[in-house]
Amino acid sequence: MGKAKPEASAPVTGKSVLAAETRRLGRSALLPIALGYGVALCGLAQAWLLARLVAGLLGYPVGGWLDLAGAAALMAAAAGLTALQEIAQSAAGRAARAHLRGVAFGRLLALGPADQRAAGEKATLVVERIEALDGYFSKWMPAAALALAVPCTIILVLLFVDWVSASVLLVMGMLVPIGMAVAGIGAAMASKRQFEALGKLSGRFTDRVRGIPTLVLFNRAGAEADGLARAAEELRARTMKVLRIAFLSSGILELLSAFTLAYLAWRHGALLGNNHPNPVAALWCILLVPAFFQPLRMFSGAYHEAQSARGAATELAPLLAPAPASTGLDLAEVPPRVAVVFSEVVLRYTADRAPALDGLTFSAAAGETLLLAGASGSGKSSALALLLGFRRATGGRVAINGQDVALLKPEELRRISAYIGQKPHIFGGSIFDNIRLAQPEADREAVTAAAQAAQVMQFAADLPQGLDTLVGEGGFGLSGGQAQRVALARAFLRDAPLVLMDEPTASLDPGTEELVLDAIRKLCLGRTAIIATHSAAALRGLPGRVLTLEAGRAAGRRMAGN
């Protein structure tokens, strides 16, 4: 056995999340910038050739077919580079989203049931918040780099042609970020509030859809519909505010562009009327104004993408933070038999609530079946959560084979246990694959034996493809009892020395309950089993002792069946 060493890490913020992902993208992030700069250089050369053609039309001895052919070739090259740039931008955004979504989902898996966020909030974080980051990597980063590189290139080139025009563009270009900063302060705040409203609506909607039967039963459907309507209206108002700020920022940029173009057209137009010494350069200065402001215009559009991404990254930062290194001991091997002892165990979920477990003491010998009885909220599920490593005791001691579980890594606790809940999740796929989830390397013979022991074959034999029959996500196509037997087959296949069950026969009809109890009796043979239940049939039909819990304490003990 060895002890893991925790690593210190800096706190993760939204800014650090975006910066770390940018570094990880590396060349994928630089390629769209290089292609965009190539497009800008084609535009500069094309504007020079067009200036020569226009000067020729005005009667100056310049321009010709070669200039026209060159302009057409540059236009085609710019179009090709633009297409490649869009492909590269899309690829960068897609790669960033895929990586961050994988990290976020992995973190949710690592947290497991210890993460108390609602399912709707988790889905919003992994799907919508990460989707909102796409614009940062696919649009904002190239736009920000090109908004600096392209205008600076144009100004430097114009300094050798007409320093006055270069100075005008420099001043107007410097006013752009000032105007955008004024609008951006409001945009960042509005975007953050919009995401908060969206998360509230998404989480509320998902949770209320799941609880429709309960809401209808208690005649709360109308009130909840009104609540959802208010949340939707709040989201609409905040979204419109973000759009208003976006239009304001765009208006500032267009005003500066129009003023610059008007001034340079007036200045060079007056000189052209008075025998301009370099008409091609004059026309080129005018034609470069749109090229100068185009990257700034793209920057302005992407700026709001960046604000939205920063707001989303701030909400994602706690989830994307590296999981603390698991501290504790590793098991050299899974023990063949385990004994469990709870000694004055206290468990608090929050400081302002009564403890879920308040001095709970009991023991389960190796190979013994212990039934935890009691009303809902008495602490049965909390005791199982401690044994699964999803919670750490606030006080007291939980020991397995005399070893304090606080000294073990949480994942080591899960190595020695098999868990069956009240409503086991069945994934979309075959029954065979759902059973083999417990031991992915198991062969077909082992999976079939587990299915036989759990009485899965009793119904699978009548299905079109037996164990290879496909079922839908959430167990669509299986009854509650059939899904529970699939979960029992997983436990048989896992063959762990400690079996933990939480209401395994709840909501089953008497006939199905007896089938499941028969499979549970087989599963418990030779294993230590702790079963939380309030089923009278389970308390009568399962061997072992019954420990009644009340307010997180042991309130009584008796033998099962009595």
ABEGO torsion letter per residue (X at the ends): XBBBBBBBBBBBBAAAAAAAAAAAAEAAAAAAAAAAAAAAAAAAAAAAAAAAAAAAAAGBBBEEAAAAAAAAAAAAAAAAAAAAAAAAAAAAAAAAAAAAAAAAAAAAAAAEAABABBAAAAAAAAAAAAAAAAAAAAAAAAAAAAAAAAAAAAAAAAAAABAAAAAAAAAAAAAAAAAAAAAAAAAAAAAAAAAAAAAAAAAAAAAAAAAAAAAAAAGAAAAAAAAAAAAAAAAAAAAAAAAAAAAAAAAAAAAAAAAAAAAAAAAAAAAAAAGBABAAAAAAAAAAAAAAAAAAAAAAAAAAAAAAAAAAAAAAAAAABBBBBBBEBBBABBBABBBBBBBGBBBBABAABBBABBGBBBBBBBGBBBBBBEBBGAGAAAAAAAAAGABBBABEBBBBGGBBAAABBAAAAAAABBBBBABBBBBBEBAAAAAAAABAABBAAAAAAAAAAAGAAAAAAABAAEAABBBBBGGBGBBAAAAAAAAAAAAAAAGBABBBBBGAABGBBAAAAAAAAAAAAAAABGBBBBBBBABAAAAAABBEBBBBBBGGBBABBBBBGX
